[in-house]
Amino acid sequence: MSSFTNVSEADIGTTPVTLYTASQKTVLIGCNMSNTINQITPVSLILNDGVNDIYVKKNFRIEAGFSDEVLKGNKIVLKVGDSIKAVAGIASSVDIVLSLLTGVN
């Protein structure tokens, strides 16, 4: 049975963080990134297919104190073992919320 869920991570910085790894077929339906510091911060969202890192957004610049929905209506299908990672250009500078639909047939 399919279900909606959110996954969040606070204070993402210069070390890549795995936000979610699919244990079943999943659709990434939203990704909100918030800059929590007082300067422009570049942030990258990465899909890993088990072997390769593929940039969904690379060095996406978020203004100081602002947030942005980076998928803007697009969706990404994740197969079992795919993961979503994020990394920012400045330590402890970005919060991210992923909206997911899990258990998709």
N, C-alpha and C positions, 0 to 999 in steps of 0.2 A: 504494500500500500504506500502511496506517495504521501509525503508530508513536507510542510514548509518549516524551515529553521533558519536561525541567524547564528553566525560565528563571528566573534569579535576578538580583536587584539589591540591593546593599548601600548603606547610608547615604542613604536617600531622605529628602529634606527639603522645604523650602517651595517649591521649583520643581518643577512637574509633570514626571514622567519617564515616557516611553513604555517599557513593559516588553516588549511583544510586539505585532507587527503581522502579521496573518494573510496569508500568501502563498498559502494553500490553505484549504479548509474545515477548521476546527479546533474541538475541543470543549475548553473550559476546565473541567477536572475538579477542580481544587483550587487554593487560594490561602492560603498560610500567611504571616502578618505577625508579625514579632517586633520588640518595642520594645527598643532597645539602650541606652537611657539611663536615668537614675534619676528620671524623673518621668512621669506619665501623658501619653501622646501621642495626639492625634487624627490619624487617617489616613483618606484617601478612596481608594477604588478606582473607576475610571471606565472605562466602555466608550465608545469613540468609533466611530461608524458611518460615518466619513468626512466627516460634516458636524456632527453633534451630539455633545456630551458628555452621557452618561447615567450617573448615579451608581448603581453596584452597592452600595456602602457609602459613606455620607457622614459624615465626622467620627467614625468608629468609634474609640472610646477604648480604647487598650491600656494596661493597668497597667504600671508600671515593671518592666522586666526580664522581662515575660511575652510569650507569643506566643498567637495564636489562628488557627484555621482558619476563615476568614470565609465560605466558601461552604457549609459544613456539609451536604454531600451534594447540594447543588444543582449544576447544570451550566449553562454558558452556551455556546451555539453561536456561533462567529465565522465570518462570511463573509469572502471575500477583501477585504482593505482595512480590515477592522475592526481596532481596536487597543485594548489595555488599558493604562491609565495609572494612576499613583499619585502622591499628594502627601501630605505630612505637615505638621502644624502647627508642628513644631520642626525646625530644621536638623539634618541627618545623624542621624536618630533611629530609622529603621525599615529593617529588611531584609525583603525579600519573595521568596518562591519560588512560582512558578506551575507547576502540573502540567497538561500539555496532551496531548491526543490529536490528532495532525495527520494530514492526508491522509484525512479521513473522506469517505465517499461519501454 
